Amino acid sequence: MEGLLTEIDPLRSADVAETVAFIAASPRHVNLTDITILPTAQAV
């Protein structure tokens, strides 16, 4: 598994933080009920 992390771009905490910032900046009239954050590549 350790070697696979050099071949893919895993999710980082900054990726989640960007999403949280986007949600926080959304207008009050916008209702976000579900947010799913998934990597585009995954180590199998």
C-alpha positions as CSV (number, residue, x, y, z in Angstrom):
1,M,0.0,0.0,0.0
2,E,2.8,2.5,0.8
3,G,4.1,2.4,-2.7
4,L,0.7,3.1,-4.2
5,L,0.5,6.5,-2.5
6,T,3.4,7.7,-4.7
7,E,1.4,6.7,-7.8
8,I,-1.9,8.4,-7.0
9,D,-3.0,11.8,-5.6
10,P,-4.8,11.0,-2.4
11,L,-7.2,13.4,-0.7
12,R,-5.6,15.9,1.6
13,S,-6.9,17.8,4.5
14,A,-6.6,21.0,2.4
15,D,-9.1,19.4,-0.1
16,V,-11.7,19.1,2.7
17,A,-10.9,22.5,4.0
18,E,-11.6,24.1,0.6
19,T,-14.9,22.4,0.5
20,V,-15.8,23.6,4.0
21,A,-14.8,27.2,2.9
22,F,-17.0,26.9,-0.2
23,I,-20.0,25.8,2.0
24,A,-19.3,28.6,4.5
25,A,-19.2,31.2,1.6
26,S,-22.5,30.0,0.1
27,P,-25.4,32.4,0.3
28,R,-27.9,31.9,3.1
29,H,-30.6,31.0,0.6
30,V,-28.6,28.0,-0.7
31,N,-29.4,24.7,1.1
32,L,-26.6,22.1,0.8
33,T,-28.0,18.9,2.3
34,D,-25.3,16.4,1.3
35,I,-21.7,16.8,0.4
36,T,-19.7,13.7,-0.6
37,I,-15.9,14.1,-1.0
38,L,-14.2,11.2,-2.9
39,P,-10.8,10.9,-4.5
40,T,-10.7,10.5,-8.3
41,A,-8.1,7.7,-7.9
42,Q,-8.1,5.1,-5.2
43,A,-5.5,2.5,-4.0
44,V,-7.0,-0.9,-4.3
